[in-house]
Amino acid sequence: MFDLGPPPAFLPFQQSAPYAAAMAACGARIRWLDGVLAVERGRLRLVSRACGLDRADLRRLARWPGVTVVTPEAGVAGLGLVPLVTPMHHAVWALGPDLRVGMTGKWRNRLVAAERAGVRVRRGGPGSLAALQAEEARQRRERGYRALPAGFTEALPEASLRLWEWRSAGAFLAGMCFVLHGSSASYHLGWASEAARVAGVHGVMLMRAAEALRAEGVQWLDLGSVDSEAGPGLARFKLGTGAELRRLGATCLVLP
C-alpha cells in the first residue's frame, strides 16, 4: 500500500494566494515572510490568521521599521504581545463523505423540507456576482455592519470564485459567493430575499455548494465569524451544519 500521508491542513483565506492577489490589486504591499502572508500599508504590517506560529515567530515578524499587528489562528500570549482585540470565533465545516451526519435535527429537517418542496439552485456567473454585491451592499447599509469593500471582491482571481444563485421569473432572489484556496474554501458573500428565506433557499444553496466544493477536493469550508450575541440566528445557521467552532487568537500589537 502507498502511504498517502496526512490530509491537507486547513488554510485560512487570509493566508492564501487569492487573498494576496486581491490585496495587492487594492494597493497594499504583499510580503511572504517564511511562508506567512503579511499585508503592509505605510508603516503598518498586518498578519491575519497565521497558523502554527509561537511567540518567538510572531516577534520575528515585527522586526522591521514599522508597527506590526497580528491575529494568530490559535491563541498566543507572552512578553512582547499586547492584546488589542479579544479573540473571534469562526465556524469551520469539515467536508467529509457524509455532509449531513453532523447537522442538527432542525437544520436537517429544514433542508429536507426545502428539497421536497422543489427548491433548485444553480451555479452563477459574473452577472450573479454583480447582483449579489448590489443586494449585499444594500443589506449592509440597512443593518449597519462592515465588510471588505466591493473592490476587494472584484479583484479576487475569477478562477477562485464559486457562485450560486436562485432566481424566480428571471429575478435574482438569493446568492452566495465562495472563494476556493487550495484544499480549503471560504464563504465570502451571501444574500437572500424574503421569498428565499421563507422557502429555505440558503440551506439548499449551502448544501449544493458544499457538495460541489468537496467534489473539487475541498476538505474545509470556513463559514465565517460567529457572534451569538450580535447575530444569534446567523450563528445557529452556521453551526447547524455541524461546523466546528474555532477560537482564534487575540489580535495583538507585536513588539520586536
C-alpha contacts under 8 A as a table, 3 or more apart, distances in Angstrom:
res1	aa1	res2	aa2	distance
8	P	183	S	6.72
8	P	219	Q	7.93
9	A	183	S	7.94
10	F	183	S	7.32
10	F	184	S	6.04
10	F	219	Q	7.84
10	F	220	W	6.19
11	L	15	Q	6.83
11	L	16	S	7.17
11	L	181	H	7.53
11	L	182	G	7.53
11	L	183	S	7.54
11	L	184	S	5.84
12	P	15	Q	5.51
12	P	16	S	6.84
12	P	49	R	6.45
12	P	50	A	7.91
12	P	184	S	7.52
12	P	222	D	7.80
13	F	16	S	5.24
13	F	18	P	7.83
13	F	19	Y	6.37
13	F	179	V	7.97
13	F	181	H	6.76
13	F	185	A	7.29
13	F	186	S	6.51
14	Q	19	Y	5.81
14	Q	20	A	7.70
14	Q	37	L	7.71
14	Q	48	S	5.84
14	Q	49	R	6.30
15	Q	19	Y	7.05
15	Q	20	A	7.62
15	Q	36	V	6.86
15	Q	37	L	5.47
15	Q	48	S	7.11
15	Q	49	R	6.81
15	Q	50	A	6.64
16	S	19	Y	5.44
16	S	20	A	6.38
16	S	37	L	7.60
16	S	181	H	6.22
17	A	20	A	5.00
17	A	21	A	6.12
17	A	181	H	7.26
18	P	21	A	5.10
18	P	22	A	6.26
18	P	156	L	5.98
18	P	157	P	6.16
18	P	160	S	6.95
18	P	181	H	6.82
19	Y	22	A	5.25
19	Y	23	M	6.15
19	Y	156	L	7.02
20	A	23	M	5.21
20	A	24	A	6.07
20	A	30	I	6.52
20	A	37	L	7.46
20	A	39	V	7.91
21	A	24	A	5.20
21	A	25	A	6.20
21	A	155	A	7.41
21	A	156	L	6.69
21	A	157	P	7.32
22	A	25	A	5.05
22	A	26	C	6.28
22	A	152	F	5.69
22	A	153	T	7.40
22	A	155	A	4.75
22	A	156	L	4.88
22	A	157	P	7.41
23	M	26	C	5.00
23	M	27	G	6.57
23	M	28	A	5.58
23	M	29	R	7.84
23	M	30	I	7.55
23	M	39	V	7.61
23	M	152	F	6.84
23	M	155	A	7.90
24	A	27	G	5.22
24	A	28	A	4.89
24	A	29	R	6.06
24	A	30	I	6.23
25	A	28	A	7.32
25	A	152	F	7.88
25	A	155	A	6.17
26	C	151	G	7.10
26	C	152	F	6.52
26	C	155	A	7.43
28	A	39	V	6.34
28	A	40	E	5.79
28	A	41	R	5.57
29	R	39	V	5.81
29	R	40	E	4.93
29	R	41	R	6.41
30	I	37	L	7.17
30	I	38	A	6.04
30	I	39	V	4.99
30	I	40	E	6.38
31	R	37	L	5.93
31	R	38	A	5.18
31	R	39	V	6.49
31	R	40	E	7.80
32	W	35	G	5.49
32	W	36	V	5.27
32	W	37	L	4.67
32	W	38	A	6.19
33	L	36	V	5.01
33	L	37	L	6.45
33	L	38	A	7.12
33	L	61	L	7.60
36	V	47	V	7.80
36	V	50	A	6.52
37	L	47	V	6.46
37	L	48	S	7.86
37	L	50	A	7.68
38	A	45	R	6.40
38	A	46	L	5.69
38	A	47	V	4.79
38	A	48	S	7.59
39	V	45	R	5.70
39	V	46	L	5.15
39	V	47	V	6.42
40	E	43	R	7.07
40	E	44	L	5.58
40	E	45	R	4.41
40	E	46	L	6.19
41	R	44	L	5.39
41	R	45	R	6.67
43	R	65	P	7.29
43	R	66	G	4.59
43	R	67	V	6.08
44	L	66	G	5.90
44	L	67	V	4.93
44	L	68	T	6.00
44	L	69	V	7.61
45	R	66	G	7.13
45	R	67	V	6.04
45	R	68	T	4.67
45	R	69	V	6.26
46	L	68	T	6.00
46	L	69	V	5.07
46	L	70	V	5.86
47	V	50	A	6.59
47	V	68	T	7.70
47	V	69	V	6.40
47	V	70	V	4.68
47	V	71	T	6.30
47	V	72	P	7.77
48	S	70	V	5.85
48	S	71	T	4.87
48	S	72	P	6.42
48	S	73	E	7.83
49	R	70	V	7.71
49	R	71	T	5.31
49	R	72	P	4.60
49	R	73	E	4.35
49	R	248	L	7.63
50	A	53	L	6.83
50	A	70	V	7.95
50	A	71	T	6.97
50	A	72	P	4.86
50	A	73	E	5.43
51	C	72	P	6.41
51	C	73	E	5.25
51	C	74	A	7.12
52	G	73	E	7.65
52	G	74	A	7.68
53	L	56	A	7.92
53	L	57	D	5.57
53	L	58	L	6.58
53	L	72	P	7.41
54	D	57	D	5.28
54	D	58	L	6.40
54	D	76	V	6.44
55	R	58	L	5.17
55	R	59	R	6.26
55	R	76	V	6.28
55	R	77	A	6.76
55	R	78	G	6.87
55	R	81	L	7.79
56	A	59	R	5.15
56	A	60	R	6.26
57	D	60	R	5.17
57	D	61	L	6.56
58	L	61	L	5.17
58	L	62	A	6.77
58	L	70	V	7.62
58	L	254	V	6.96
59	R	62	A	5.12
59	R	63	R	6.93
59	R	80	G	7.11
59	R	254	V	6.11
59	R	255	L	6.09
59	R	256	P	4.80
60	R	63	R	5.44
60	R	256	P	6.33
61	L	64	W	7.71
61	L	68	T	7.51
61	L	256	P	7.62
62	A	66	G	7.80
62	A	67	V	7.15
62	A	68	T	5.37
62	A	254	V	6.15
62	A	255	L	6.15
62	A	256	P	4.88
63	R	256	P	5.20
64	W	67	V	7.97
67	V	253	L	7.65
67	V	254	V	7.73
68	T	253	L	6.04
68	T	254	V	5.59
68	T	255	L	7.48
69	V	251	T	6.92
69	V	252	C	5.56
69	V	253	L	4.62
69	V	254	V	5.92
70	V	251	T	5.64
70	V	252	C	5.40
70	V	253	L	6.59
70	V	254	V	6.90
71	T	248	L	7.56
71	T	249	G	5.97
71	T	250	A	6.00
71	T	251	T	4.33
71	T	252	C	6.40
72	P	75	G	6.53
72	P	76	V	7.12
72	P	248	L	6.57
72	P	249	G	5.02
72	P	250	A	7.13
72	P	251	T	7.26
73	E	247	R	7.92
73	E	248	L	4.88
73	E	249	G	5.63
74	A	247	R	6.92
74	A	248	L	4.91
74	A	249	G	4.59
75	G	247	R	7.93
75	G	248	L	6.23
75	G	249	G	3.73
75	G	250	A	6.47
76	V	249	G	6.29
76	V	250	A	7.72
77	A	81	L	6.17
78	G	81	L	5.85
80	G	254	V	5.83
80	G	255	L	4.82
80	G	256	P	7.01
81	L	252	C	5.83
81	L	253	L	5.88
81	L	254	V	4.85
81	L	255	L	6.38
82	V	252	C	5.11
82	V	253	L	4.98
82	V	254	V	6.38
82	V	255	L	7.97
83	P	86	T	7.29
83	P	250	A	6.13
83	P	251	T	5.89
83	P	252	C	4.26
83	P	253	L	6.37
84	L	250	A	7.23
84	L	251	T	5.56
84	L	252	C	5.21
84	L	253	L	6.67
85	V	250	A	5.80
85	V	251	T	5.01
85	V	252	C	7.06
86	T	249	G	7.93
86	T	250	A	4.98
86	T	251	T	6.66
87	P	247	R	6.60
87	P	248	L	5.46
87	P	249	G	5.22
87	P	250	A	4.19
87	P	251	T	6.80
88	M	225	S	6.89
88	M	226	V	7.59
88	M	247	R	6.05
88	M	248	L	5.54
88	M	249	G	7.41
88	M	250	A	7.40
89	H	225	S	5.57
89	H	226	V	5.49
89	H	227	D	7.35
89	H	245	L	6.41
89	H	246	R	5.39
89	H	247	R	4.46
89	H	248	L	5.88
90	H	222	D	7.21
90	H	223	L	7.05
90	H	224	G	5.29
90	H	225	S	4.23
90	H	226	V	5.45
90	H	245	L	5.72
90	H	246	R	5.20
90	H	247	R	6.58
90	H	248	L	7.46
91	A	222	D	6.03
91	A	223	L	5.35
91	A	224	G	5.89
91	A	225	S	6.42
91	A	226	V	6.51
91	A	238	K	6.53
91	A	239	L	6.48
91	A	243	A	5.48
91	A	244	E	5.46
91	A	245	L	4.69
91	A	246	R	6.20
92	V	220	W	6.62
92	V	221	L	5.64
92	V	222	D	4.38
92	V	223	L	5.90
92	V	224	G	7.59
92	V	243	A	5.09
92	V	244	E	5.23
92	V	245	L	6.54
92	V	246	R	7.05
93	W	220	W	5.69
93	W	221	L	5.00
93	W	222	D	6.23
93	W	223	L	7.16
93	W	241	T	7.38
93	W	242	G	6.69
93	W	243	A	3.97
93	W	244	E	6.09
94	A	219	Q	5.90
94	A	220	W	4.78
94	A	221	L	6.51
94	A	243	A	6.70
94	A	244	E	7.83
95	L	98	D	7.79
95	L	99	L	6.20
95	L	210	A	7.11
95	L	214	R	6.22
95	L	218	V	7.24
95	L	219	Q	5.00
95	L	220	W	5.72
95	L	221	L	7.01
96	G	99	L	5.98
96	G	214	R	7.95
96	G	219	Q	7.02
98	D	101	V	5.67
99	L	102	G	7.11
99	L	103	M	7.86
99	L	211	E	7.87
100	R	103	M	5.39
100	R	108	R	7.12
100	R	241	T	7.45
101	V	242	G	7.74
102	G	241	T	6.54
102	G	242	G	4.32
102	G	243	A	7.73
103	M	107	W	6.25
103	M	108	R	5.99
103	M	240	G	5.46
103	M	241	T	4.56
103	M	242	G	4.65
104	T	107	W	5.31
104	T	108	R	6.23
104	T	240	G	5.18
104	T	241	T	6.77
104	T	242	G	6.85
105	G	108	R	5.20
105	G	109	N	6.01
106	K	109	N	5.11
106	K	110	R	6.20
106	K	240	G	7.87
107	W	110	R	5.34
107	W	111	L	6.25
107	W	203	G	7.90
107	W	237	F	7.47
107	W	240	G	5.63
107	W	241	T	6.88
108	R	111	L	5.08
108	R	112	V	6.17
109	N	112	V	5.16
109	N	113	A	6.08
110	R	113	A	5.05
110	R	114	A	6.17
110	R	200	G	6.82
110	R	203	G	7.61
111	L	114	A	5.25
111	L	115	E	6.19
111	L	200	G	7.00
111	L	203	G	5.71
111	L	204	V	6.00
112	V	115	E	5.05
112	V	116	R	6.05
113	A	116	R	5.15
113	A	117	A	6.13
114	A	117	A	5.00
114	A	118	G	6.55
114	A	119	V	5.70
114	A	199	A	6.28
114	A	200	G	5.58
114	A	201	V	7.03
114	A	204	V	7.02
115	E	118	G	5.27
115	E	119	V	5.42
115	E	120	R	7.57
115	E	204	V	6.98
116	R	119	V	7.49
119	V	199	A	7.38
119	V	201	V	6.63
119	V	204	V	7.35
120	R	166	W	7.31
120	R	204	V	7.71
121	V	164	W	6.96
121	V	165	E	5.94
121	V	166	W	5.05
121	V	167	R	7.90
121	V	201	V	7.76
121	V	204	V	7.40
121	V	205	M	6.10
121	V	208	R	7.86
122	R	164	W	5.69
122	R	165	E	5.65
122	R	166	W	6.58
123	R	162	R	7.77
123	R	163	L	5.78
123	R	164	W	4.43
123	R	165	E	6.24
124	G	127	G	7.50
124	G	128	S	5.35
124	G	129	L	7.62
124	G	162	R	7.73
124	G	163	L	4.76
124	G	164	W	4.66
124	G	165	E	5.56
125	G	128	S	5.22
125	G	129	L	6.61
125	G	163	L	6.38
125	G	164	W	7.99
126	P	129	L	5.15
126	P	130	A	6.46
127	G	130	A	5.22
127	G	131	A	6.28
128	S	131	A	5.20
128	S	132	L	5.95
128	S	163	L	7.12
128	S	164	W	7.52
128	S	165	E	6.65
128	S	172	F	7.83
128	S	175	G	7.25
129	L	132	L	5.01
129	L	133	Q	5.99
129	L	163	L	7.10
129	L	177	C	7.42
130	A	133	Q	5.24
130	A	134	A	6.27
131	A	134	A	5.23
131	A	135	E	6.28
131	A	172	F	7.13
132	L	135	E	5.27
132	L	136	E	5.92
132	L	174	A	7.60
132	L	175	G	5.93
132	L	176	M	7.37
132	L	189	L	7.64
132	L	190	G	7.08
132	L	191	W	6.64
133	Q	136	E	5.15
133	Q	137	A	5.94
133	Q	150	A	7.11
133	Q	189	L	7.74
134	A	137	A	5.26
134	A	138	R	6.36
135	E	138	R	5.13
135	E	139	Q	6.18
135	E	191	W	6.72
136	E	139	Q	4.94
136	E	140	R	6.01
136	E	189	L	7.38
136	E	190	G	6.79
136	E	191	W	5.71
137	A	140	R	4.98
137	A	141	R	6.29
138	R	141	R	5.22
138	R	142	E	6.33
139	Q	142	E	5.10
139	Q	143	R	6.12
139	Q	191	W	7.94
140	R	143	R	5.24
140	R	144	G	5.58
140	R	145	Y	5.48
140	R	146	R	6.85
141	R	144	G	5.19
141	R	145	Y	7.16
148	L	152	F	6.48
148	L	153	T	7.71
149	P	152	F	5.55
149	P	153	T	7.18
150	A	153	T	5.35
150	A	154	E	6.30
151	G	154	E	5.01
151	G	155	A	6.07
152	F	155	A	5.10
152	F	156	L	6.55
153	T	156	L	5.37
156	L	160	S	7.24
156	L	161	L	7.60
157	P	160	S	5.52
157	P	161	L	7.11
158	E	161	L	5.48
160	S	179	V	5.44
160	S	180	L	4.92
160	S	181	H	6.86
161	L	177	C	6.82
161	L	178	F	5.81
161	L	179	V	4.80
161	L	180	L	6.27
162	R	177	C	5.78
162	R	178	F	5.05
162	R	179	V	6.20
162	R	180	L	7.20
163	L	175	G	7.35
163	L	176	M	5.85
163	L	177	C	4.63
163	L	178	F	6.42
164	W	175	G	5.41
164	W	176	M	5.23
164	W	177	C	6.53
164	W	205	M	6.97
164	W	209	A	7.38
165	E	172	F	7.22
165	E	173	L	7.61
165	E	174	A	5.58
165	E	175	G	4.21
165	E	176	M	6.57
165	E	205	M	7.75
166	W	172	F	6.32
166	W	173	L	5.74
166	W	174	A	5.07
166	W	175	G	6.30
166	W	196	A	7.99
166	W	201	V	7.58
167	R	170	G	5.66
167	R	171	A	5.19
167	R	172	F	4.67
167	R	173	L	5.35
167	R	174	A	7.03
168	S	171	A	5.29
168	S	172	F	6.95
168	S	173	L	7.00
172	F	175	G	7.81
173	L	192	A	6.18
173	L	193	S	5.32
173	L	195	A	7.40
173	L	196	A	6.39
174	A	190	G	7.65
174	A	191	W	5.50
174	A	192	A	4.24
174	A	193	S	5.98
174	A	196	A	6.28
174	A	201	V	7.52
174	A	202	H	7.58
175	G	190	G	5.64
175	G	191	W	5.54
175	G	192	A	6.56
176	M	187	Y	7.71
176	M	188	H	7.59
176	M	189	L	5.60
176	M	190	G	4.31
176	M	191	W	6.65
176	M	205	M	7.63
176	M	206	L	7.98
177	C	187	Y	6.37
177	C	188	H	5.46
177	C	189	L	5.01
177	C	190	G	6.35
178	F	185	A	6.69
178	F	186	S	5.48
178	F	187	Y	4.53
178	F	188	H	5.14
178	F	189	L	7.05
179	V	185	A	5.45
179	V	186	S	5.24
179	V	187	Y	6.59
179	V	188	H	6.53
180	L	183	S	7.74
180	L	184	S	6.33
180	L	185	A	4.33
180	L	186	S	6.65
180	L	218	V	7.98
181	H	184	S	5.39
181	H	185	A	5.50
181	H	186	S	7.96
182	G	185	A	7.43
182	G	218	V	7.26
183	S	217	G	6.08
183	S	218	V	4.31
183	S	219	Q	5.60
183	S	220	W	6.79
184	S	218	V	5.25
184	S	219	Q	5.90
184	S	220	W	4.70
184	S	221	L	5.89
184	S	222	D	7.66
185	A	213	L	7.80
185	A	218	V	6.73
185	A	220	W	6.29
185	A	221	L	4.88
185	A	222	D	6.24
186	S	221	L	5.48
186	S	222	D	4.57
186	S	223	L	6.12
186	S	224	G	7.24
187	Y	190	G	7.98
187	Y	221	L	7.26
187	Y	222	D	6.14
187	Y	223	L	5.08
187	Y	224	G	6.42
188	H	224	G	7.88
192	A	195	A	7.86
192	A	196	A	5.53
192	A	197	R	6.17
192	A	201	V	7.83
192	A	202	H	7.11
193	S	196	A	5.09
193	S	197	R	6.28
194	E	197	R	5.07
194	E	198	V	6.23
195	A	198	V	5.23
195	A	199	A	6.23
196	A	199	A	5.08
196	A	200	G	6.10
196	A	201	V	5.12
196	A	202	H	7.22
197	R	200	G	5.17
197	R	201	V	6.21
197	R	202	H	7.11
198	V	201	V	7.84
200	G	203	G	5.85
200	G	204	V	6.92
201	V	204	V	5.27
201	V	205	M	6.02
202	H	205	M	4.84
202	H	206	L	5.92
203	G	206	L	5.27
203	G	207	M	6.18
204	V	207	M	5.12
204	V	208	R	6.16
205	M	208	R	5.22
205	M	209	A	6.05
206	L	209	A	5.05
206	L	210	A	6.03
207	M	210	A	5.11
207	M	211	E	6.20
208	R	211	E	5.12
208	R	212	A	6.21
209	A	212	A	5.12
209	A	213	L	6.06
210	A	213	L	5.10
210	A	214	R	6.03
210	A	221	L	7.63
211	E	214	R	5.18
211	E	215	A	6.26
212	A	215	A	5.05
212	A	216	E	6.53
213	L	216	E	5.08
213	L	217	G	6.63
213	L	218	V	5.36
214	R	217	G	5.10
214	R	218	V	4.73
214	R	219	Q	6.25
215	A	218	V	7.20
218	V	221	L	7.51
223	L	238	K	6.46
226	V	231	G	7.71
226	V	234	L	7.63
226	V	235	A	5.28
226	V	238	K	7.79
227	D	230	A	5.58
227	D	231	G	5.64
227	D	232	P	6.75
227	D	235	A	6.22
228	S	231	G	5.40
228	S	232	P	4.27
228	S	233	G	7.75
228	S	234	L	7.96
228	S	235	A	5.57
228	S	236	R	7.87
229	E	232	P	5.75
231	G	234	L	5.48
231	G	235	A	6.17
232	P	235	A	5.01
232	P	236	R	6.17
233	G	236	R	5.19
233	G	237	F	6.27
234	L	237	F	4.98
234	L	238	K	6.26
235	A	238	K	5.30
235	A	239	L	6.12
236	R	239	L	5.25
236	R	240	G	5.57
237	F	240	G	5.19
237	F	241	T	7.09
238	K	241	T	5.97
238	K	242	G	7.99
238	K	243	A	6.87
239	L	242	G	5.58
239	L	243	A	5.17
239	L	244	E	7.11
239	L	245	L	7.37
240	G	243	A	7.13
